[in-house]
């Protein structure tokens, strides 16, 4: 199915999204107005989907970026499934995914053995840290509160329910004995990660820095995470896994934002997204999804923004996934969670060994190295990934007719804008050695096409790669302090605006 050039830029998402969601009995959505997402009447603060259908006569030879026909076929597997067929899918997919994982891990281990070790970029800082690291710092646990307590912080945990029934984990960080009163900052993680990525670097982590500066720091997790939770479906139900980045941008993100604002009593917050955390925001706040969400975000800080693909997308393992037919994908990776064997290994392997294997695998696949990181904390950082994600989400990222093939999250048509004036003020943090995504392309688009978007500043961090913007030992100096100065400058500008009084 394809669409005419007169079609709105996100209609190819919207039609498929409405078809997919209307088939799910768990949803209770309100009607739409003016073709945009509108507030739900359920009181949960999550937003409904337009039901306006597109005319099939509008088709042209262009292929839709989101692969609507493929996603429709994918969704058929979640309706009226017989138990034997479901078990067959899971069994075959488990074997195929295990074989794929073993091949990649073998290549990663061989690569780690033959490649020379990367020396630390900041050897003096690493030496000082080695002298101050204690056994408590080196302890490996999945209890994030433990690492917060080492810093003198308390981690309060909340659960947020989306309108399609997923229960999200949300954490609030504050100092012991003190109630948080500052401006709220919501931090959302990248693909296969959790919000722990913002805190596992200890006192020099992004979350710790902004808490020390007086902000009210919230760490948000997308659906499923380490413990998939739903109001209706169990983890074994294929309907539990019928979602991709679209729902993360139109369900998870608004749910987290609205919950933080409700608890804090604020009207707007600052949003930090890393990698996929930026994708769901760039997608969710585009013109035909939920642009009004931009009114609730004072500043959007995009760390390593994942909008356009980088050169790593042409590696053999990504090409292998991109060349799969939909049917082959379903039998290779299933229609449930993506390679659940990774999470099984998480519970079986010794934590130190699991952290090591996690590092060498991601080092091989994405060229991430620990040259900027505190190597005492590396196992801790990889202990919190991967999380549970749907096979359908990974198919959106890696499969045919999706991000991997078209190298972008939305159709890139000449002269067609993705965003309107509702989009929040934006700060781009671009690591110059990032091979996974091409952040310079979104900079060019914002400055040349998206004239309604206010780009406050762009921070280019030389020699940083995709994860360094979170875990580098000097991330406070290169990322946190510059972003903090931008936030303070925005606050000063706002306070200097003249007061407007209406007279009769």
N, C-alpha and C positions, 0 to 999 in steps of 0.2 A: 504494500500500500504506500502511496506517496501523496504529496500535497502541493498545492499551487503556491506560487510566490506571494499571493495575496493573503495566505494563511499567516496568522500571528506566529511569532517565533517559537512559542511554547505549545502551540496547539497540538503538535505531534506528541508531546508529553501528556497534555491534558486529556485528549481523547482516550488514549490507552489507559491512563490513570483512572478515569471515570469508569471505563469498561471493567477494569480489574477490581476496583473497589465496590462497584455496584453488585458484583457477584458474591461478595463476602457478607454473610449474615451477621457478623460481629459488629459491623459498623452502624452507627446511628448518626447520620449526618444531616445537617440543615441544608436548605435550598440555597442556591447561589444567587448573587446579584451582580449584574454588569460584567459577567464573565470572569470574576475574580473570586478567590477564596474569601469566605465571609465567616464571621464569628459563629461558632456552634451554639445551639441552644441548650446543650447538655450541661453548661456551666463549668466544663473542664478547661476552657481556654484554648481549645484546639480547634482547627478550622476545617471547614467543609470544602468540597470540590465542585467545580462547575459541572453541570450535567448537559450543557449545550453540546449537541453532536455535530460533527462536521459532515458536510455533504460528500458522498463518494465521487460525485462529478468533479470535485476540485482536484482530483489526482493528476499528477504529472509524472514525468520519468524520474524525478528526484527520489532518492531513497530517504526515509526518515532516519534521523540520527539515533533515535531511541529504539528502533526496531520494533514497532508496535505489533506487527504480525507475529514476530517471534515471541514477544512477551505474552501475547494472547495465547499462543500455543503452550508456552510455559505454564500459564495459569490453569490450563485444562487439567494438568496433572494434579491439581489441588482440589478438584471437585469430583465427588462421587467415586473416589478411588476404592478399588477392592483391596483387601488386606494382602492377598498373595502378591499382587502386582507391586504394592508398596514395599513389601519385604524384599521382593526381587530387585527393585531399584536400589534399595539401601545396601543390599549384599553386593551387587555388582559394582556399585559406585564406591563402596568401601575398599574393595580389592583394587580397582583401577586407581583410585586416589592414593592408596598406600603405595602402589608401584610408582606413581608419579612422584610422590614425596620422597621415596627411597632414592630414585634417580637424581633428583635435585640435591638431596642431602649428600649423596656420594660425590657428586661434582663439587659441592661446597666444601666438603672435607678435604678432597684432593687439592682444590684450589688453595685452601688455608695452609696445607702442608708445604706446597711448592712456592707459594708467594712469600716474599720477604715481609717481616713484621714492620708495620709502620711506626716509626718512633713518635713519642709524644710531642705534640706541638708546643706544649708549655711544660717542659721538664722540671723547672724550678717549682712551679705551682703543684705539679704532681708529687714532687719530693716532699714538699711541706704537708701535703694532704696525707701522704703515706705515714708521716710522723704523728699526725693527729688522729688518724683513723683508729677506732676502737673495735672490740669484738661486737659491741652493740650495733655499730654501723655496718659491720659485715654480715650480720645475721640476715638470713633470707626468709621472708614470710610473706604470705598473701594478704596479711592484715595491714592495710595502708595506715591505719590509725597508729600502729607501732612507730612507723617512720615519722609521722606527724608529731607524736609525743616526744621523740628524740629532739625535735626542734622547739619544744615547749608549746606546741599547738594542739588543739583539739579538733577532731573531725566528726561533725554531726552528719548523720545519714538520713536521707529522705527517699521516698518512692513517689514517682510521678507517673500517672496513667495517661496514655495518649487516647485519642478518641477511637482508634482502631484496636484498643485493648492491650497494648504493650505496656509493661511496667518498667520504667527507667530508673536507674540509680542516680542519685544526685547527692553530692557531698558539700558541706559548708565548712570552711577552714577558719578557725579563729584562735586567738591566743588564750591560754589557760587563765581562767578567772576573769576574762573580759568578754563582754557582749559585742559582737560586730556591729559597727555603726557607720562605717564608711560607704563610699559609693560602690555598688555591686559590680563585680567582674565575673562573667561566666566564661569558663574555659572548656572547650570541647576538643576531643582527640581526633587522631587520624585513623585510617583503615587498619583493622586488626589490632588496634591498640585500645587502651582505656585511658580515662582521665588521670590515672596515676602517673602518666608520663610527664605531667606538669609538676610533680612533686618528688619523684624518685631521685632527683639530683641533690637532694638535701637542702642545706641552707642557701645554696646558690641556684636553686630552681626558680622558675618563673613564678609559681604559686607562692613560694615563701617570700620572694622579693616584694611582690605587690601587697602581700599581707603585712609585711613590716612597714610598708609605706602608708598603711592606714586604710587600705581598701577591704571591702567585704568580698572574699574570694569564694567562688562556687565552682566545683568540678563536676561537669555533666557527662554522663555516659549514654551512648546511643543504645538502641534496642538490642536485647539478648546478652551482650557482654559475656561475663563468666558464668552467669546463672540465668538462662533464658526464662522470662516470666511473662505470663499473659493471663488476662482475666478469664479466658475461655479455653484456650488450647494448651495442650501439653507439648513438651519438647519433641516427642515422637510424632506428632501430628504434622503432616506436610503443610497444612494451612498456616502453621506457625512461622513458616519460612517463605511466605509469599510476599516479598517486599524487596526493594532496592533503594538506591539513593533518593528516589522521588519521595518515598515516605519519610526518609530521614530528614529531608528538607522541609516537608510540609506537615509532618506530624511531630517528630522528635524535637526539632529545633523550637517551634512555637510553644510546645508543651514545657520545655525547660525554661525558656525565656519568661513565659507567663507565670510559671510557678515561682521563680526567683523574685519577680516583681511583686507578686502577691504577698510573699513572706516579708519582703523588705519594705513594702509600702511605697516603693519608688515608681516613677513613670517610665524610666529608661535605664539601661545598663550599658556597660562596655563589654563587647564580645571578642574573645580570643578564639580563633580557630586555627588548628594546625592541619595541613594537608587535606584529608577528606572532611575535616571539620570546617574548612573553608569552602569545599565543594558544595556541601549541603546548604550553606548560607548563600553562596552565589547562585545556586539553583533555586532555592526556596524563595528568595526575595526578588526573583526575576518577575517581569511585568505581569505574566498571566498566572502566576502561582499565588504568592502571598506578599505582594510588595508593601502592604501596609505594616508588615512586621518591622520594616525599617524605622518606623516612628518610635519603636520601643528600644532601638539600639542606638545609643549615643555615638559610639565609635566602633568600627569593625576593624580589628587588628588581624590581618591575614598572614599567618606564618607559613612560609613555603606554599603559597597558594596553588592548589591543584585544580586548574581550569583547563590547561593545555598540556598534552603529553610531551615528555622529553625523549631524548634519543634511546634511553634504556628500553623503551617499549618495543624496540626491534630485536631484543635478545631472543634466543631460540625458544626459551620456555614461554615467553609472551606470544611469540609467533605461533607456537604449538596451540595455545589456547585460542588465539584469534582465528585460526583456520578450522576450528571445530564447527561442525554443524550443530544446531540446537539439540537434535536427538542424541548426537554423540556426547555433547556436553552433559546432558541429563544422565546418561548411563556412565559417564566418567566421574562426575562430581555430584550426582544426585540432585534431588529437588528439596533437600532438607538443608542442614548446615553444611558449610564448605569444609571439606576434609576434617571431620570431627576427630580423626586420629590424632591431630595435633593437640587437641584439648585432652584426649586420653593420655597422651604422653606427658602432658602437663601434670597430671595427677599421679603418674607412676614413677617418672624419672626423679632421681635426686635433684633438688632445686639448683644446685651449683652446676651440675651436668646439663640440666635443661637450659639454664641461662647461657652456657657456653655454646651449645648447639644452636640456640636461637640466634646468637650473634654471628656465628660462621655462616648460617644459612642466609641471613639478611645481608651480610657482608658480600656474599657471592652474588645474590640476586640483584641487589641495588647499589653495590659499590660503596656502602656505608662503612666507614672505618671508625675506630675509637681513638684516633690521633688527637682529637680535641677533648675527649671525655675523661672523667675521673675513672680510671680502670678498676678502682676498688668497688665502684658502684655498678659496673656493667652488667653483672649477673642479676642484680636487683632490677635493673631497668628492663631487661628482657624477660624477667619473670612474669611481667604483667602483659605479655602478648604471646601468642595471638588470642583474641577473644572469639566467641562464636559470632559468625556472620552467615547470612544466607548464601546458598549457592547462586541464587538469582542476583544478589548484589555483585558477586565476583564475576558473574557472566556479564553484568552491565559494564564493569571495569575492563574485563579482558576478552570477552567474547566478540563474535562478529556483529557488525552493525551497531556497535556501541563505542565507548570512549577509546578503546584501543585502536579501532579501525579509523574513526573519524578524528581522533586526536584532540577532542574537546568535549565539553559537557553539554553544549547547546549548539544548534545550527549557526554556523558562522557565515551569514549572508551579508553581502555588501550593503551598507546603509541601514541595516535593520538593527535596532537597539534592543538590548536585553533588559535594560533597566530604565526606570523613570525617576522622578525627583524624590520618590519615597526612599530610595536606597540610602543607607546611612553613610556618614563620612567614613572614609576608608584610609587605612595605613597598610601599605604593602611591605612585608619583610622578605627580601629575596636573597637566598643563599646562592652565591655566584657559581658554586660547583655542584649544583643540584642537577643531576642527570635524569631523575625520575620524572620531574615536571618542568615545563618551560614557563617560568614565572614572568619572564620578560614579555611574553606575548600578551598576558593579561594587562601588564603595564601599558603596552602599546594600545590595546583596545580601550582601556579606560581613558587614556589621554587623547586618543584620536577619534573614537566612535561614541563612547558613552559620555557625552557632554553634560548629561544631567547628574552624573556622579561627581562628588567632591573628593578628589584625591588629596588628602591633607599632606601626606609625605610618603616617600619611598626610602626604605633603609636597605641598602645592599651590603651584605656582609661577605667580604672577600674570603675565599677559601672555605667557606662553610658549605656543607652538603645538607641533604634533606632533614636529617635528624639533629644536626648540630644546633639548629635554632632552638632546640629544647634542652639538649644535654651537654653542650660545650662547657668547659670549665670557666670560660670567660663570657658566658652568655649574659650575665648581669651587665657587664660593661658594654657589650656590643649590641644587645637587643633590649634588655629590660630598661636600662637608664635612658636610652634614646626614646623609647616608646613612652616612658614616664614623662619625659620633658614635653613630648607632643601632647599628652593628655593635660598636663598642667597649662600649657600654652592655650589649648582649647578652652579650658576653664577660665583663664584670664580674659580671653577674647569675649567670652559670653558675659562675664561680669562687667566688662567695659561697654557693653551695648547700652545705648540710651534708653531710659524707661519711657514707655509710651503710655500716655494717659488719654483717656477718651473724655471729652467735655461735651456738655449739652448746651 
